[in-house]
Amino acid sequence: MTDTTAGQALKDYYLCRVSRELSNLIRRDVLTGRAKFGVSDDGKELYQLAMARAIRPGDFRADYYRGHTLLLALELITPEDVLAQLYSDAEKDPFSRGRQMVGHHATPLVDREGNWLDPTRRFNVSSATSPTAGQMARGLGLAFASKLYRQVEELPKGFSQGGNEIAWTEIGDASTSEGIFWETMNAAGVLKVPMITTVVDDGYGISVSVDKQTTKSSISAALTGLQAVDDSTGIDIFAVRGWDYPALLALYPQVAEHVRRTHRAALVHVQELTQPNGHSTSGSHERYKGAERLAWEKEWDCLVQFRHWIIATGVADAAELDELEKQAKKEVMAARKRTWDAFIERLNDARQALLAHFPTGADAAPGFAECRAQLSKLDIPVASELIDHVRRLRLSVGPEQFPPALENWLRDAQRTLRTDIGSHLLSETPKSPVRIGAVPAQYPAEPRKIPGYELLQRYFTQKFAELPELFAFGEDVGEIGDVNQGFAGLQDKFGNLRVFDTGIREWSIVGQALGMAMRGLRPIAEIQYLDYIYYALPMLTDDVATLRWRTAGIQACPLIIRTRGHRLEGIWHSGSYLAPLIGSLRGMHLCVPRNMVQAAGMYNTLLRGDDPGLVIEVLNGYRLHETEPSNLGEFTVPLGVPECLRAGTDLTIVTYGACVRVCLDAADLLAQNGVEAEVIDVQTLLPFDIEHRIAGHLRRTNRLLIVDEDAPGGASAYLRQQILEVQDGFRLLDATVRTVTATEHRPAYADDGNYVSKPQVMDVVDAALELVRY
């Protein structure tokens, strides 16, 4: 062994001991009350060191809730960074500003103005999530972007070095039982993308042993059917023991070089790992591991074996290693003291600034002295504790004795805390879609009407010619141009790398789009019918919708999900259940255009912005004829701005999507019977009427009818809450609010089924007449 190799081994051992001490400290600080929850790297250090040797600038990581060893090895973080996240120190947590639990790392991809940073100069960590196996789909997308940067000409510069970047994805062995793991590995084999998936196998999934999790008790054995042969599609599979330092150092660079060259995905099964501190601080592994297993883990701990190897090869003796371990512990404890002291000092300063506003002397009500004493006793005076005590104080002493200075402090403190916790749900940059103003559609002197699907073909043709970074894909999107022909002919024009088919795999389709969007591309991922979006909902709600918020604005993913729903007869492709999407996709824009012209305007808005969006086209509108705007590729529909389609004085009908046409027909009938109903298309459900225009309409009509195709109490309940509570609309009403919705059961087949299941013109007419007679 050379002196250089020996020196590197000692450096690696020291770094591993720093990481282990950090893991031990995480557990200790949770159990003693300094932090709420902890997960760490104990037992998983060595493979991360080997991985660090193979990583290159420009690579991306899609990890789970561990991995500080890797980032320490790459000198991307310090122990103080990890501890700041552990303590939820928003000011010092560089990954999430205190919003994520420890172990959820991220590096900046965009600046505060929404401009992309150069990812080719550093290792890029996509923000981790906790839901098991969810990172797999994101890793697929990050890797797929490399394939596109290698094979597609005229893509934006500064995002890739010839598609040479690897997406490093990690997953715990038990999580490979999740369907998305298998879906992703199959897709990675089909697509041939540079993705290395490390399966971290310590024999358990919390308390459930591997024999109850995986066929053959080995994920590498279970996956042999995906093993590539020669140049065929598939993946390469490797297995290595997680305590074998030389084998790990040899394997990871070899695998990485092969993957970079061939763009073929690989799986590295790291076996025989241990978990000295248990899965997390939520429980002890002694409860479910027997004495024999615990004894084995103690002996085969990767750091114990690393120590044996160093001594056996003569790199260092036991005394030298003992000294390194002492130094590592000293370094981590010093980092802990610096991090904690700085955190508590800021909290104490904030407490003293608050107490300075408290009145003193004989005139002060007794409650002030009591509250001061309670605040002074707080060991960790976080902002929420201070705010809650002051709110209770105001309640007890009454508004008359509550000083204006304290009232101002409370107002500012609550506003600051809400901002610290809640900012960046949507883009706050100049590129935000809600900041893109309306560009009205223009029509030629001699307008012509064409079917909706043909209008979309013309629209997408213009956009693909204009934007080389634009891609579209999904089930049946490529060769036939989607089931409703909106992309028909585009693959022939722009090639099968920009418009292409995928397998039936909704979750990983969204993950594919997410990774592409995080790397500067503009994907339109199609989910064939809205009903199918629930297969992808975990990806959308846990990852896409939260990405900007959970990173406090340092990462973004301006993807577009295109789908269709509403009026089709029959149970499975009726696509009108929007309440689950409204509730779970905060952080995305939810667009419900009434026709294809409006859809095109919304696509234009989203493509100019930097937020993710979901566009739900009207399924039975593709054959309806619409007038084509002369500025089809330029006009924009503002998001969060309703449009009044028909004026009226007797009542306001609020609706969206396919129900717009139903309501307009109903309004015609009502007018013939002396009732003037105005019809408002909300256009987007998220955001909803940000200027509170609907309340302005209610000031004139004083009656509100909500029509939507969701189940009773679904989207209509959300619309009521927004109009009556957020806009204070209940003060403007002279009658109860009525809703016309679909039935509780699914839409039935054929004319009779549709008539009963979905809102009909006469349902709207009858409800409107009842309201005006109220």
Buried (B, 14 or more C-beta within 10 A) or exposed (E): EEEEEBEBBBEBBBBBBBBBBBBBBBBBBBEEEBBEBBBBBBBBBBBBBBBBBBBEEBBBBBBBBBBBBBBBBBEBBBBBBBBBBBBBBBEBBBBBBBBBBBBBBBBBBBEEEBEBBEBBEBBBBBBBBBBBBBBBBBBBBBBBBBBBBBEBEEBBEEBBBEBBBBBBBBBBBBBBBBEBBBBBBBBBBBBBBBBBBBBBBBBBBBBEBBEEBBEEBBBBEBBEEBBBEEEEBBBBBBBBBBBBBEBBBBBBBEBBEBBBEBBBBBBBBBBBBBBBBBBBBEEEBEEBBEEEBBEBBEEBBBBBBBBEBBBEBEBBEEEBBEEBBEEBBEBBEEBBEBBBEBBBEBBEEBBEEBBEBBBEEEEBBEBBEEBBEEBEEBEEBBBEBBBEBBEEBBEBBEEEBBBEEBBEBBEEBBEEBEEBBEBBBBBBBEBBBBBBEBBEBEBEEEEEEBBBBBBBBEBBBBBBEEBBBBBBBBBBBBEEBBBBBBBBEBBEEBBEBBBBBBEEBBBBBBBBBBBBBBBBBBBBBBBBBBBBBBBBBBBBBBBBBBBBBBBBBBBBBBBBBBBBBBBBBBEEBBBBBBBBBBEBBBBBBBBBBBBBBBBBBBBBBBBBBBBBBBBBBBBBBBEBEBBBBEBBBBBBBBBBBBBBBBEBEBBBBBBBBBBBBBBBBBBEBBBEEEBBBBBBBBBBBBBBBEEBBBBBBBEEBBBBBBBBBBBEEBBBBBBBEBBBEEBEBEEBBEBEBBBBBBBEEBBBBEEEBBEEBBBBBEBBBBBBBEBBEE
